[in-house]
Amino acid sequence: MILDFLATFGAQLQKPTLAFLIGGMVLAALGSRFEIPDAIYRFVVALLLLRIGLGAGIEIREADLAELIVPAILAMVLGAGIVLLGRFTLGKLPGVRVEDGVATAGLFGAVSASTLAAGMVMLDAESVAFEGWVPALYPFMDIPALITAIVLAQLHRKRKEGTEGRVALWPIIVDSLRGAALSALLLGLALGLLARPESVYESFYDPLFRGLLSILMLVMGMEAYSRLAELRRVAHVYAAYAVAAPLVHGLLGFGAGYVAHVLTGFSPGGAVLLAVMAASSSDISGPPTLRAAIPTANPSAYVGSSTGIGTPVALLSIPLWLALAETVFPA
């Protein structure tokens, strides 16, 4: 398995997805003035999410909805469970404020659109099939993770202030749904389900997908290197968590995918994508949501650890889940 992983990993480093990520990190390390305007970055992200949503919506329209129930429930449990795990590990360590630990766990429980897109491209490149509706599990993992983090932070604040009371969940859910990433994904999902967008999907969104993803990976690489400076301002324990969390969470996601495989026949490719989503940490919708909902948390801690270390580790771990699938699932 180790030899298979090393061979797969080495091959993936030469392919555009990871090569552009590493190229962006190298450019930033060399002090290059190369940059992609933020407006273009946001436009690229919106197009990628619309494409993912459209594709998932088209597939769900033709799928047996009963097949989605178990993976959707597992995704929800994963999102909330990852945050609870972080609360009682990272959040309990000396020198870590509870608000910072919870916010960091919230980002790592939520989903990265760029990592999900990279996983889809790498599976396609390896001819690993997966259910077309699997990307629609994104909000089932993302929203519970953010809600759990915000609720834990608010409960902690109430205990500190000596006040008791219920935390209103509905405003948190609405605010999460209004986030840019989820809005684009859910719009594409609704259009794929309710309209007939196949012509524009096949002629515009799908052909652009890989090229747009390479631009996003370049930006992510440069952003990751620049965020390392922020991470130096907080305890080194965040760096250790950011390295370990994607691997632990990815294993939990892969295990959940295996359970779904046993119960419903969920594909090995689907299990890999579930691992990719669990290993990822939110880089678009999560940071502004948590910044507004947990204003006492330090962004250098949760954004620095997520973008600076967590995202590159999650992306570089995708070959691990591919190799694991080849070993665990029968041919």
Secondary structure, DSSP 8 states (H G I E B T S, - for coil): -HHHHHHHHHHHHTSHHHHHHHHHHHHHHTT------HHHHHHHHHHHHHHHHHHHHHHHHHS-THHHHHHHHHHHHHHHHHHHHHHTTGGGSTT--HHHHHHHHHHHHS--HHHHHHHHHHHHHTT----TTGGGGHHHHHHHHHHHHHHHHHHHHHHHHT-------HHHHHHHHTSHHHHHHHHHHHHHHHS--HHHIIIIIHHHHHHHHHHHHHHHHHHHHHHHHHHTTS-THHHHHHHHHHHHHHHHHHHHHHHHHHHH---HHHHHHHHHHHH---SSSHHHHHHHH-TTS-HHHHHHHIIIIIHHHHHHTHHHHHHHHHHHS--
